[in-house]
Amino acid sequence: MELVALVLIVCLASAPDRCREETLPLQGPGSLTQCMFRSVMYIAEWSEQHPALRVKKWRCKRPDVGKLI
């Protein structure tokens, strides 16, 4: 098992054309498939904590190890 990150493209609710990328390192090791199955839970939690932003797209990837440290 390897570390996996959830990558979100988020946009301002008040200005949907203003978007940015957010990377969420997931807790513990897992596969890309597991990330996709669990992503809805993580996205819902993140969205509750960031009500001014809307998640437009998401994907799972193996993160660059140096960026997680």
Predicted model as a PDB file, atoms N, CA, C, CB and O in Angstrom, pLDDT in the B-factor column:
MODEL        1                                                                  
ATOM      1  N   MET A   1       0.831  -1.183   0.000  1.00 52.00           N  
ATOM      2  CA  MET A   1       0.000   0.000   0.000  1.00 52.00           C  
ATOM      3  C   MET A   1       0.877   1.249   0.000  1.00 52.00           C  
ATOM      4  CB  MET A   1      -0.946  -0.003   1.209  1.00 52.00           C  
ATOM      5  O   MET A   1       1.938   1.275   0.624  1.00 52.00           O  
ATOM      6  N   GLU A   2       0.427   2.273  -0.700  1.00 66.00           N  
ATOM      7  CA  GLU A   2       1.169   3.518  -0.795  1.00 66.00           C  
ATOM      8  C   GLU A   2       0.307   4.668  -0.320  1.00 66.00           C  
ATOM      9  CB  GLU A   2       1.650   3.760  -2.229  1.00 66.00           C  
ATOM     10  O   GLU A   2      -0.911   4.535  -0.195  1.00 66.00           O  
ATOM     11  N   LEU A   3       0.943   5.800  -0.057  1.00 84.00           N  
ATOM     12  CA  LEU A   3       0.196   6.994   0.287  1.00 84.00           C  
ATOM     13  C   LEU A   3      -0.548   7.504  -0.935  1.00 84.00           C  
ATOM     14  CB  LEU A   3       1.127   8.078   0.847  1.00 84.00           C  
ATOM     15  O   LEU A   3      -0.067   7.398  -2.063  1.00 84.00           O  
ATOM     16  N   VAL A   4      -1.729   8.057  -0.693  1.00 88.00           N  
ATOM     17  CA  VAL A   4      -2.564   8.574  -1.767  1.00 88.00           C  
ATOM     18  C   VAL A   4      -3.088   9.935  -1.346  1.00 88.00           C  
ATOM     19  CB  VAL A   4      -3.735   7.599  -2.100  1.00 88.00           C  
ATOM     20  O   VAL A   4      -3.331  10.166  -0.162  1.00 88.00           O  
ATOM     21  N   ALA A   5      -3.263  10.837  -2.300  1.00 90.00           N  
ATOM     22  CA  ALA A   5      -3.805  12.160  -2.029  1.00 90.00           C  
ATOM     23  C   ALA A   5      -5.064  12.367  -2.872  1.00 90.00           C  
ATOM     24  CB  ALA A   5      -2.751  13.266  -2.326  1.00 90.00           C  
ATOM     25  O   ALA A   5      -5.184  11.849  -3.982  1.00 90.00           O  
ATOM     26  N   LEU A   6      -5.983  13.128  -2.319  1.00 92.00           N  
ATOM     27  CA  LEU A   6      -7.206  13.520  -3.019  1.00 92.00           C  
ATOM     28  C   LEU A   6      -6.991  14.945  -3.509  1.00 92.00           C  
ATOM     29  CB  LEU A   6      -8.486  13.409  -2.086  1.00 92.00           C  
ATOM     30  O   LEU A   6      -6.720  15.842  -2.711  1.00 92.00           O  
ATOM     31  N   VAL A   7      -7.109  15.157  -4.806  1.00 94.00           N  
ATOM     32  CA  VAL A   7      -6.897  16.469  -5.414  1.00 94.00           C  
ATOM     33  C   VAL A   7      -8.256  17.033  -5.797  1.00 94.00           C  
ATOM     34  CB  VAL A   7      -5.949  16.380  -6.662  1.00 94.00           C  
ATOM     35  O   VAL A   7      -9.000  16.420  -6.563  1.00 94.00           O  
ATOM     36  N   LEU A   8      -8.576  18.212  -5.255  1.00 96.00           N  
ATOM     37  CA  LEU A   8      -9.852  18.866  -5.515  1.00 96.00           C  
ATOM     38  C   LEU A   8      -9.628  20.114  -6.356  1.00 96.00           C  
ATOM     39  CB  LEU A   8     -10.567  19.222  -4.193  1.00 96.00           C  
ATOM     40  O   LEU A   8      -8.663  20.849  -6.148  1.00 96.00           O  
ATOM     41  N   ILE A   9     -10.514  20.344  -7.296  1.00 97.00           N  
ATOM     42  CA  ILE A   9     -10.587  21.636  -7.977  1.00 97.00           C  
ATOM     43  C   ILE A   9     -11.774  22.334  -7.333  1.00 97.00           C  
ATOM     44  CB  ILE A   9     -10.748  21.493  -9.576  1.00 97.00           C  
ATOM     45  O   ILE A   9     -12.913  21.885  -7.459  1.00 97.00           O  
ATOM     46  N   VAL A  10     -11.499  23.441  -6.638  1.00 97.00           N  
ATOM     47  CA  VAL A  10     -12.545  24.151  -5.905  1.00 97.00           C  
ATOM     48  C   VAL A  10     -12.695  25.560  -6.457  1.00 97.00           C  
ATOM     49  CB  VAL A  10     -12.229  24.193  -4.392  1.00 97.00           C  
ATOM     50  O   VAL A  10     -11.719  26.187  -6.869  1.00 97.00           O  
ATOM     51  N   CYS A  11     -13.938  26.050  -6.460  1.00 98.00           N  
ATOM     52  CA  CYS A  11     -14.242  27.377  -6.976  1.00 98.00           C  
ATOM     53  C   CYS A  11     -15.035  28.154  -5.938  1.00 98.00           C  
ATOM     54  CB  CYS A  11     -15.023  27.288  -8.306  1.00 98.00           C  
ATOM     55  O   CYS A  11     -15.761  27.570  -5.134  1.00 98.00           O  
ATOM     56  N   LEU A  12     -14.892  29.462  -5.959  1.00 97.00           N  
ATOM     57  CA  LEU A  12     -15.681  30.298  -5.072  1.00 97.00           C  
ATOM     58  C   LEU A  12     -17.159  30.169  -5.427  1.00 97.00           C  
ATOM     59  CB  LEU A  12     -15.223  31.770  -5.157  1.00 97.00           C  
ATOM     60  O   LEU A  12     -17.516  30.202  -6.604  1.00 97.00           O  
ATOM     61  N   ALA A  13     -18.008  30.026  -4.437  1.00 95.00           N  
ATOM     62  CA  ALA A  13     -19.450  29.935  -4.684  1.00 95.00           C  
ATOM     63  C   ALA A  13     -19.958  31.239  -5.294  1.00 95.00           C  
ATOM     64  CB  ALA A  13     -20.213  29.617  -3.373  1.00 95.00           C  
ATOM     65  O   ALA A  13     -20.857  31.224  -6.135  1.00 95.00           O  
ATOM     66  N   SER A  14     -19.387  32.362  -4.872  1.00 95.00           N  
ATOM     67  CA  SER A  14     -19.821  33.670  -5.365  1.00 95.00           C  
ATOM     68  C   SER A  14     -19.200  34.055  -6.711  1.00 95.00           C  
ATOM     69  CB  SER A  14     -19.487  34.723  -4.346  1.00 95.00           C  
ATOM     70  O   SER A  14     -19.661  34.992  -7.363  1.00 95.00           O  
ATOM     71  N   ALA A  15     -18.159  33.332  -7.125  1.00 95.00           N  
ATOM     72  CA  ALA A  15     -17.481  33.595  -8.406  1.00 95.00           C  
ATOM     73  C   ALA A  15     -16.989  32.266  -8.965  1.00 95.00           C  
ATOM     74  CB  ALA A  15     -16.284  34.610  -8.231  1.00 95.00           C  
ATOM     75  O   ALA A  15     -15.808  31.943  -8.838  1.00 95.00           O  
ATOM     76  N   PRO A  16     -17.884  31.488  -9.585  1.00 94.00           N  
ATOM     77  CA  PRO A  16     -17.543  30.130 -10.028  1.00 94.00           C  
ATOM     78  C   PRO A  16     -16.395  30.031 -11.030  1.00 94.00           C  
ATOM     79  CB  PRO A  16     -18.738  29.510 -10.628  1.00 94.00           C  
ATOM     80  O   PRO A  16     -15.880  28.939 -11.269  1.00 94.00           O  
ATOM     81  N   ASP A  17     -15.986  31.161 -11.620  1.00 95.00           N  
ATOM     82  CA  ASP A  17     -14.859  31.129 -12.558  1.00 95.00           C  
ATOM     83  C   ASP A  17     -13.517  31.295 -11.848  1.00 95.00           C  
ATOM     84  CB  ASP A  17     -15.022  32.221 -13.608  1.00 95.00           C  
ATOM     85  O   ASP A  17     -12.473  31.207 -12.495  1.00 95.00           O  
ATOM     86  N   ARG A  18     -13.518  31.529 -10.551  1.00 97.00           N  
ATOM     87  CA  ARG A  18     -12.285  31.658  -9.763  1.00 97.00           C  
ATOM     88  C   ARG A  18     -12.054  30.347  -9.014  1.00 97.00           C  
ATOM     89  CB  ARG A  18     -12.368  32.873  -8.759  1.00 97.00           C  
ATOM     90  O   ARG A  18     -12.669  30.078  -7.982  1.00 97.00           O  
ATOM     91  N   CYS A  19     -11.153  29.546  -9.563  1.00 97.00           N  
ATOM     92  CA  CYS A  19     -10.919  28.194  -9.038  1.00 97.00           C  
ATOM     93  C   CYS A  19      -9.449  28.004  -8.673  1.00 97.00           C  
ATOM     94  CB  CYS A  19     -11.352  27.130 -10.069  1.00 97.00           C  
ATOM     95  O   CYS A  19      -8.573  28.743  -9.122  1.00 97.00           O  
ATOM     96  N   ARG A  20      -9.213  26.997  -7.853  1.00 97.00           N  
ATOM     97  CA  ARG A  20      -7.851  26.632  -7.480  1.00 97.00           C  
ATOM     98  C   ARG A  20      -7.820  25.141  -7.147  1.00 97.00           C  
ATOM     99  CB  ARG A  20      -7.348  27.488  -6.271  1.00 97.00           C  
ATOM    100  O   ARG A  20      -8.857  24.499  -6.985  1.00 97.00           O  
ATOM    101  N   GLU A  21      -6.617  24.619  -7.053  1.00 96.00           N  
ATOM    102  CA  GLU A  21      -6.437  23.207  -6.715  1.00 96.00           C  
ATOM    103  C   GLU A  21      -6.082  23.075  -5.235  1.00 96.00           C  
ATOM    104  CB  GLU A  21      -5.335  22.562  -7.600  1.00 96.00           C  
ATOM    105  O   GLU A  21      -5.248  23.819  -4.719  1.00 96.00           O  
ATOM    106  N   GLU A  22      -6.714  22.138  -4.571  1.00 95.00           N  
ATOM    107  CA  GLU A  22      -6.415  21.796  -3.176  1.00 95.00           C  
ATOM    108  C   GLU A  22      -6.015  20.321  -3.144  1.00 95.00           C  
ATOM    109  CB  GLU A  22      -7.655  22.080  -2.224  1.00 95.00           C  
ATOM    110  O   GLU A  22      -6.682  19.486  -3.755  1.00 95.00           O  
ATOM    111  N   THR A  23      -4.942  20.001  -2.441  1.00 92.00           N  
ATOM    112  CA  THR A  23      -4.505  18.616  -2.309  1.00 92.00           C  
ATOM    113  C   THR A  23      -4.651  18.181  -0.865  1.00 92.00           C  
ATOM    114  CB  THR A  23      -3.047  18.443  -2.786  1.00 92.00           C  
ATOM    115  O   THR A  23      -4.107  18.815   0.039  1.00 92.00           O  
ATOM    116  N   LEU A  24      -5.388  17.095  -0.644  1.00 89.00           N  
ATOM    117  CA  LEU A  24      -5.618  16.569   0.695  1.00 89.00           C  
ATOM    118  C   LEU A  24      -4.931  15.217   0.828  1.00 89.00           C  
ATOM    119  CB  LEU A  24      -7.135  16.448   0.992  1.00 89.00           C  
ATOM    120  O   LEU A  24      -5.396  14.239   0.243  1.00 89.00           O  
ATOM    121  N   PRO A  25      -3.838  15.135   1.580  1.00 84.00           N  
ATOM    122  CA  PRO A  25      -3.223  13.828   1.813  1.00 84.00           C  
ATOM    123  C   PRO A  25      -4.162  12.987   2.681  1.00 84.00           C  
ATOM    124  CB  PRO A  25      -1.819  13.978   2.493  1.00 84.00           C  
ATOM    125  O   PRO A  25      -4.625  13.457   3.721  1.00 84.00           O  
ATOM    126  N   LEU A  26      -4.440  11.777   2.275  1.00 82.00           N  
ATOM    127  CA  LEU A  26      -5.343  10.920   3.026  1.00 82.00           C  
ATOM    128  C   LEU A  26      -4.592  10.222   4.150  1.00 82.00           C  
ATOM    129  CB  LEU A  26      -6.006   9.891   2.103  1.00 82.00           C  
ATOM    130  O   LEU A  26      -3.389   9.979   4.057  1.00 82.00           O  
ATOM    131  N   GLN A  27      -5.317   9.907   5.202  1.00 75.00           N  
ATOM    132  CA  GLN A  27      -4.720   9.264   6.375  1.00 75.00           C  
ATOM    133  C   GLN A  27      -4.394   7.808   6.067  1.00 75.00           C  
ATOM    134  CB  GLN A  27      -5.668   9.355   7.592  1.00 75.00           C  
ATOM    135  O   GLN A  27      -5.248   7.052   5.603  1.00 75.00           O  
ATOM    136  N   GLY A  28      -3.171   7.432   6.326  1.00 70.00           N  
ATOM    137  CA  GLY A  28      -2.756   6.042   6.172  1.00 70.00           C  
ATOM    138  C   GLY A  28      -2.598   5.626   4.725  1.00 70.00           C  
ATOM    139  O   GLY A  28      -3.001   6.346   3.811  1.00 70.00           O  
ATOM    140  N   PRO A  29      -2.010   4.465   4.525  1.00 69.00           N  
ATOM    141  CA  PRO A  29      -1.801   3.961   3.171  1.00 69.00           C  
ATOM    142  C   PRO A  29      -3.105   3.475   2.543  1.00 69.00           C  
ATOM    143  CB  PRO A  29      -0.778   2.832   3.184  1.00 69.00           C  
ATOM    144  O   PRO A  29      -4.056   3.129   3.242  1.00 69.00           O  
ATOM    145  N   GLY A  30      -3.128   3.458   1.243  1.00 77.00           N  
ATOM    146  CA  GLY A  30      -4.294   2.971   0.524  1.00 77.00           C  
ATOM    147  C   GLY A  30      -4.015   2.969  -0.966  1.00 77.00           C  
ATOM    148  O   GLY A  30      -2.980   3.458  -1.419  1.00 77.00           O  
ATOM    149  N   SER A  31      -4.934   2.422  -1.711  1.00 83.00           N  
ATOM    150  CA  SER A  31      -4.785   2.367  -3.161  1.00 83.00           C  
ATOM    151  C   SER A  31      -5.590   3.502  -3.799  1.00 83.00           C  
ATOM    152  CB  SER A  31      -5.245   0.988  -3.713  1.00 83.00           C  
ATOM    153  O   SER A  31      -6.399   4.154  -3.140  1.00 83.00           O  
ATOM    154  N   LEU A  32      -5.353   3.719  -5.078  1.00 86.00           N  
ATOM    155  CA  LEU A  32      -6.130   4.726  -5.793  1.00 86.00           C  
ATOM    156  C   LEU A  32      -7.605   4.349  -5.824  1.00 86.00           C  
ATOM    157  CB  LEU A  32      -5.598   4.902  -7.218  1.00 86.00           C  
ATOM    158  O   LEU A  32      -8.470   5.222  -5.750  1.00 86.00           O  
ATOM    159  N   THR A  33      -7.897   3.066  -5.933  1.00 87.00           N  
ATOM    160  CA  THR A  33      -9.285   2.603  -5.930  1.00 87.00           C  
ATOM    161  C   THR A  33      -9.958   2.890  -4.596  1.00 87.00           C  
ATOM    162  CB  THR A  33      -9.348   1.106  -6.236  1.00 87.00           C  
ATOM    163  O   THR A  33     -11.097   3.356  -4.562  1.00 87.00           O  
ATOM    164  N   GLN A  34      -9.266   2.617  -3.502  1.00 87.00           N  
ATOM    165  CA  GLN A  34      -9.824   2.911  -2.181  1.00 87.00           C  
ATOM    166  C   GLN A  34     -10.072   4.407  -2.030  1.00 87.00           C  
ATOM    167  CB  GLN A  34      -8.881   2.411  -1.068  1.00 87.00           C  
ATOM    168  O   GLN A  34     -11.079   4.815  -1.451  1.00 87.00           O  
ATOM    169  N   CYS A  35      -9.164   5.218  -2.545  1.00 88.00           N  
ATOM    170  CA  CYS A  35      -9.327   6.661  -2.485  1.00 88.00           C  
ATOM    171  C   CYS A  35     -10.610   7.089  -3.193  1.00 88.00           C  
ATOM    172  CB  CYS A  35      -8.116   7.361  -3.105  1.00 88.00           C  
ATOM    173  O   CYS A  35     -11.360   7.913  -2.672  1.00 88.00           O  
ATOM    174  N   MET A  36     -10.863   6.536  -4.372  1.00 89.00           N  
ATOM    175  CA  MET A  36     -12.068   6.910  -5.116  1.00 89.00           C  
ATOM    176  C   MET A  36     -13.330   6.526  -4.344  1.00 89.00           C  
ATOM    177  CB  MET A  36     -12.073   6.242  -6.501  1.00 89.00           C  
ATOM    178  O   MET A  36     -14.300   7.284  -4.333  1.00 89.00           O  
ATOM    179  N   PHE A  37     -13.326   5.370  -3.704  1.00 88.00           N  
ATOM    180  CA  PHE A  37     -14.498   4.948  -2.929  1.00 88.00           C  
ATOM    181  C   PHE A  37     -14.706   5.826  -1.700  1.00 88.00           C  
ATOM    182  CB  PHE A  37     -14.352   3.488  -2.502  1.00 88.00           C  
ATOM    183  O   PHE A  37     -15.844   6.117  -1.330  1.00 88.00           O  
ATOM    184  N   ARG A  38     -13.610   6.250  -1.063  1.00 87.00           N  
ATOM    185  CA  ARG A  38     -13.722   7.060   0.159  1.00 87.00           C  
ATOM    186  C   ARG A  38     -13.810   8.551  -0.123  1.00 87.00           C  
ATOM    187  CB  ARG A  38     -12.544   6.794   1.060  1.00 87.00           C  
ATOM    188  O   ARG A  38     -14.091   9.330   0.787  1.00 87.00           O  
ATOM    189  N   SER A  39     -13.576   8.962  -1.357  1.00 91.00           N  
ATOM    190  CA  SER A  39     -13.480  10.387  -1.677  1.00 91.00           C  
ATOM    191  C   SER A  39     -14.742  11.165  -1.334  1.00 91.00           C  
ATOM    192  CB  SER A  39     -13.174  10.561  -3.134  1.00 91.00           C  
ATOM    193  O   SER A  39     -14.650  12.314  -0.900  1.00 91.00           O  
ATOM    194  N   VAL A  40     -15.905  10.578  -1.515  1.00 92.00           N  
ATOM    195  CA  VAL A  40     -17.165  11.292  -1.249  1.00 92.00           C  
ATOM    196  C   VAL A  40     -17.222  11.725   0.217  1.00 92.00           C  
ATOM    197  CB  VAL A  40     -18.392  10.395  -1.595  1.00 92.00           C  
ATOM    198  O   VAL A  40     -17.650  12.839   0.520  1.00 92.00           O  
ATOM    199  N   MET A  41     -16.795  10.854   1.114  1.00 91.00           N  
ATOM    200  CA  MET A  41     -16.790  11.175   2.538  1.00 91.00           C  
ATOM    201  C   MET A  41     -15.835  12.348   2.826  1.00 91.00           C  
ATOM    202  CB  MET A  41     -16.386   9.932   3.367  1.00 91.00           C  
ATOM    203  O   MET A  41     -16.193  13.279   3.547  1.00 91.00           O  
ATOM    204  N   TYR A  42     -14.636  12.296   2.266  1.00 92.00           N  
ATOM    205  CA  TYR A  42     -13.663  13.363   2.487  1.00 92.00           C  
ATOM    206  C   TYR A  42     -14.131  14.683   1.874  1.00 92.00           C  
ATOM    207  CB  TYR A  42     -12.305  12.966   1.905  1.00 92.00           C  
ATOM    208  O   TYR A  42     -13.957  15.743   2.475  1.00 92.00           O  
ATOM    209  N   ILE A  43     -14.717  14.623   0.692  1.00 95.00           N  
ATOM    210  CA  ILE A  43     -15.202  15.832   0.022  1.00 95.00           C  
ATOM    211  C   ILE A  43     -16.346  16.462   0.816  1.00 95.00           C  
ATOM    212  CB  ILE A  43     -15.664  15.507  -1.416  1.00 95.00           C  
ATOM    213  O   ILE A  43     -16.401  17.684   0.952  1.00 95.00           O  
ATOM    214  N   ALA A  44     -17.245  15.654   1.335  1.00 95.00           N  
ATOM    215  CA  ALA A  44     -18.354  16.178   2.139  1.00 95.00           C  
ATOM    216  C   ALA A  44     -17.827  16.876   3.393  1.00 95.00           C  
ATOM    217  CB  ALA A  44     -19.323  15.041   2.529  1.00 95.00           C  
ATOM    218  O   ALA A  44     -18.284  17.966   3.737  1.00 95.00           O  
ATOM    219  N   GLU A  45     -16.876  16.253   4.067  1.00 95.00           N  
ATOM    220  CA  GLU A  45     -16.288  16.845   5.271  1.00 95.00           C  
ATOM    221  C   GLU A  45     -15.561  18.153   4.941  1.00 95.00           C  
ATOM    222  CB  GLU A  45     -15.315  15.852   5.935  1.00 95.00           C  
ATOM    223  O   GLU A  45     -15.723  19.148   5.648  1.00 95.00           O  
ATOM    224  N   TRP A  46     -14.772  18.152   3.885  1.00 95.00           N  
ATOM    225  CA  TRP A  46     -14.046  19.353   3.479  1.00 95.00           C  
ATOM    226  C   TRP A  46     -15.020  20.465   3.108  1.00 95.00           C  
ATOM    227  CB  TRP A  46     -13.109  19.047   2.295  1.00 95.00           C  
ATOM    228  O   TRP A  46     -14.807  21.621   3.475  1.00 95.00           O  
ATOM    229  N   SER A  47     -16.083  20.132   2.387  1.00 96.00           N  
ATOM    230  CA  SER A  47     -17.074  21.124   1.961  1.00 96.00           C  
ATOM    231  C   SER A  47     -17.766  21.775   3.154  1.00 96.00           C  
ATOM    232  CB  SER A  47     -18.114  20.475   1.050  1.00 96.00           C  
ATOM    233  O   SER A  47     -18.045  22.974   3.127  1.00 96.00           O  
ATOM    234  N   GLU A  48     -18.044  21.003   4.193  1.00 97.00           N  
ATOM    235  CA  GLU A  48     -18.653  21.564   5.402  1.00 97.00           C  
ATOM    236  C   GLU A  48     -17.724  22.573   6.064  1.00 97.00           C  
ATOM    237  CB  GLU A  48     -19.006  20.446   6.393  1.00 97.00           C  
ATOM    238  O   GLU A  48     -18.187  23.563   6.631  1.00 97.00           O  
ATOM    239  N   GLN A  49     -16.430  22.333   5.997  1.00 96.00           N  
ATOM    240  CA  GLN A  49     -15.450  23.223   6.622  1.00 96.00           C  
ATOM    241  C   GLN A  49     -15.132  24.449   5.763  1.00 96.00           C  
ATOM    242  CB  GLN A  49     -14.173  22.460   6.907  1.00 96.00           C  
ATOM    243  O   GLN A  49     -14.530  25.405   6.251  1.00 96.00           O  
ATOM    244  N   HIS A  50     -15.532  24.427   4.492  1.00 96.00           N  
ATOM    245  CA  HIS A  50     -15.238  25.516   3.553  1.00 96.00           C  
ATOM    246  C   HIS A  50     -16.523  25.896   2.783  1.00 96.00           C  
ATOM    247  CB  HIS A  50     -14.096  25.094   2.555  1.00 96.00           C  
ATOM    248  O   HIS A  50     -16.617  25.643   1.582  1.00 96.00           O  
ATOM    249  N   PRO A  51     -17.505  26.499   3.466  1.00 96.00           N  
ATOM    250  CA  PRO A  51     -18.803  26.763   2.828  1.00 96.00           C  
ATOM    251  C   PRO A  51     -18.760  27.782   1.683  1.00 96.00           C  
ATOM    252  CB  PRO A  51     -19.766  27.245   3.862  1.00 96.00           C  
ATOM    253  O   PRO A  51     -19.687  27.816   0.874  1.00 96.00           O  
ATOM    254  N   ALA A  52     -17.728  28.602   1.591  1.00 97.00           N  
ATOM    255  CA  ALA A  52     -17.646  29.589   0.512  1.00 97.00           C  
ATOM    256  C   ALA A  52     -17.105  28.998  -0.784  1.00 97.00           C  
ATOM    257  CB  ALA A  52     -16.775  30.747   0.939  1.00 97.00           C  
ATOM    258  O   ALA A  52     -17.070  29.671  -1.814  1.00 97.00           O  
ATOM    259  N   LEU A  53     -16.682  27.728  -0.728  1.00 97.00           N  
ATOM    260  CA  LEU A  53     -16.099  27.072  -1.898  1.00 97.00           C  
ATOM    261  C   LEU A  53     -16.952  25.887  -2.334  1.00 97.00           C  
ATOM    262  CB  LEU A  53     -14.666  26.610  -1.598  1.00 97.00           C  
ATOM    263  O   LEU A  53     -17.612  25.250  -1.514  1.00 97.00           O  
ATOM    264  N   ARG A  54     -16.931  25.601  -3.619  1.00 97.00           N  
ATOM    265  CA  ARG A  54     -17.637  24.448  -4.179  1.00 97.00           C  
ATOM    266  C   ARG A  54     -16.632  23.547  -4.883  1.00 97.00           C  
ATOM    267  CB  ARG A  54     -18.760  24.897  -5.161  1.00 97.00           C  
ATOM    268  O   ARG A  54     -15.760  24.028  -5.608  1.00 97.00           O  
ATOM    269  N   VAL A  55     -16.753  22.257  -4.673  1.00 97.00           N  
ATOM    270  CA  VAL A  55     -15.865  21.296  -5.339  1.00 97.00           C  
ATOM    271  C   VAL A  55     -16.403  21.062  -6.743  1.00 97.00           C  
ATOM    272  CB  VAL A  55     -15.766  19.941  -4.537  1.00 97.00           C  
ATOM    273  O   VAL A  55     -17.538  20.621  -6.924  1.00 97.00           O  
ATOM    274  N   LYS A  56     -15.577  21.363  -7.725  1.00 97.00           N  
ATOM    275  CA  LYS A  56     -15.976  21.225  -9.129  1.00 97.00           C  
ATOM    276  C   LYS A  56     -15.588  19.852  -9.679  1.00 97.00           C  
ATOM    277  CB  LYS A  56     -15.334  22.334  -9.979  1.00 97.00           C  
ATOM    278  O   LYS A  56     -16.374  19.206 -10.371  1.00 97.00           O  
ATOM    279  N   LYS A  57     -14.358  19.411  -9.361  1.00 96.00           N  
ATOM    280  CA  LYS A  57     -13.839  18.115  -9.821  1.00 96.00           C  
ATOM    281  C   LYS A  57     -12.942  17.550  -8.734  1.00 96.00           C  
ATOM    282  CB  LYS A  57     -13.057  18.255 -11.178  1.00 96.00           C  
ATOM    283  O   LYS A  57     -12.511  18.265  -7.830  1.00 96.00           O  
ATOM    284  N   TRP A  58     -12.671  16.270  -8.833  1.00 95.00           N  
ATOM    285  CA  TRP A  58     -11.700  15.655  -7.934  1.00 95.00           C  
ATOM    286  C   TRP A  58     -11.099  14.440  -8.601  1.00 95.00           C  
ATOM    287  CB  TRP A  58     -12.349  15.270  -6.591  1.00 95.00           C  
ATOM    288  O   TRP A  58     -11.656  13.869  -9.539  1.00 95.00           O  
ATOM    289  N   ARG A  59      -9.919  14.057  -8.075  1.00 94.00           N  
ATOM    290  CA  ARG A  59      -9.225  12.856  -8.553  1.00 94.00           C  
ATOM    291  C   ARG A  59      -8.298  12.391  -7.449  1.00 94.00           C  
ATOM    292  CB  ARG A  59      -8.430  13.129  -9.882  1.00 94.00           C  
ATOM    293  O   ARG A  59      -7.993  13.143  -6.524  1.00 94.00           O  
ATOM    294  N   CYS A  60      -7.864  11.186  -7.545  1.00 93.00           N  
ATOM    295  CA  CYS A  60      -6.908  10.628  -6.599  1.00 93.00           C  
ATOM    296  C   CYS A  60      -5.575  10.459  -7.308  1.00 93.00           C  
ATOM    297  CB  CYS A  60      -7.409   9.273  -6.016  1.00 93.00           C  
ATOM    298  O   CYS A  60      -5.521  10.149  -8.498  1.00 93.00           O  
ATOM    299  N   LYS A  61      -4.493  10.669  -6.552  1.00 91.00           N  
ATOM    300  CA  LYS A  61      -3.150  10.486  -7.133  1.00 91.00           C  
ATOM    301  C   LYS A  61      -2.186  10.097  -6.035  1.00 91.00           C  
ATOM    302  CB  LYS A  61      -2.660  11.778  -7.854  1.00 91.00           C  
ATOM    303  O   LYS A  61      -2.454  10.282  -4.848  1.00 91.00           O  
ATOM    304  N   ARG A  62      -1.086   9.566  -6.444  1.00 85.00           N  
ATOM    305  CA  ARG A  62       0.014   9.329  -5.519  1.00 85.00           C  
ATOM    306  C   ARG A  62       0.747  10.649  -5.369  1.00 85.00           C  
ATOM    307  CB  ARG A  62       0.975   8.182  -6.022  1.00 85.00           C  
ATOM    308  O   ARG A  62       1.212  11.208  -6.364  1.00 85.00           O  
ATOM    309  N   PRO A  63       0.862  11.158  -4.162  1.00 66.00           N  
ATOM    310  CA  PRO A  63       1.489  12.465  -3.964  1.00 66.00           C  
ATOM    311  C   PRO A  63       3.006  12.409  -4.112  1.00 66.00           C  
ATOM    312  CB  PRO A  63       1.130  13.008  -2.596  1.00 66.00           C  
ATOM    313  O   PRO A  63       3.627  11.352  -4.000  1.00 66.00           O  
ATOM    314  N   ASP A  64       3.575  13.571  -4.365  1.00 65.00           N  
ATOM    315  CA  ASP A  64       5.032  13.696  -4.341  1.00 65.00           C  
ATOM    316  C   ASP A  64       5.443  13.582  -2.874  1.00 65.00           C  
ATOM    317  CB  ASP A  64       5.530  15.067  -4.993  1.00 65.00           C  
ATOM    318  O   ASP A  64       4.970  14.351  -2.037  1.00 65.00           O  
ATOM    319  N   VAL A  65       6.294  12.658  -2.568  1.00 54.00           N  
ATOM    320  CA  VAL A  65       6.663  12.386  -1.183  1.00 54.00           C  
ATOM    321  C   VAL A  65       7.204  13.635  -0.509  1.00 54.00           C  
ATOM    322  CB  VAL A  65       7.694  11.265  -1.115  1.00 54.00           C  
ATOM    323  O   VAL A  65       6.867  13.896   0.646  1.00 54.00           O  
ATOM    324  N   GLY A  66       8.032  14.415  -1.194  1.00 51.00           N  
ATOM    325  CA  GLY A  66       8.609  15.615  -0.611  1.00 51.00           C  
ATOM    326  C   GLY A  66       7.578  16.646  -0.191  1.00 51.00           C  
ATOM    327  O   GLY A  66       7.829  17.419   0.734  1.00 51.00           O  
ATOM    328  N   LYS A  67       6.428  16.679  -0.841  1.00 49.00           N  
ATOM    329  CA  LYS A  67       5.406  17.667  -0.523  1.00 49.00           C  
ATOM    330  C   LYS A  67       4.617  17.315   0.721  1.00 49.00           C  
ATOM    331  CB  LYS A  67       4.472  17.823  -1.678  1.00 49.00           C  
ATOM    332  O   LYS A  67       3.974  18.192   1.299  1.00 49.00           O  
ATOM    333  N   LEU A  68       4.641  16.068   1.153  1.00 43.00           N  
ATOM    334  CA  LEU A  68       3.874  15.660   2.326  1.00 43.00           C  
ATOM    335  C   LEU A  68       4.647  15.890   3.615  1.00 43.00           C  
ATOM    336  CB  LEU A  68       3.485  14.199   2.214  1.00 43.00           C  
ATOM    337  O   LEU A  68       4.058  15.893   4.696  1.00 43.00           O  
ATOM    338  N   ILE A  69       5.921  16.077   3.520  1.00 41.00           N  
ATOM    339  CA  ILE A  69       6.742  16.204   4.736  1.00 41.00           C  
ATOM    340  C   ILE A  69       6.759  17.652   5.186  1.00 41.00           C  
ATOM    341  CB  ILE A  69       8.190  15.697   4.493  1.00 41.00           C  
ATOM    342  O   ILE A  69       7.392  17.979   6.190  1.00 41.00           O  
TER     343      ILE A  69                                                      
ENDMDL                                                                          
END                                                                             
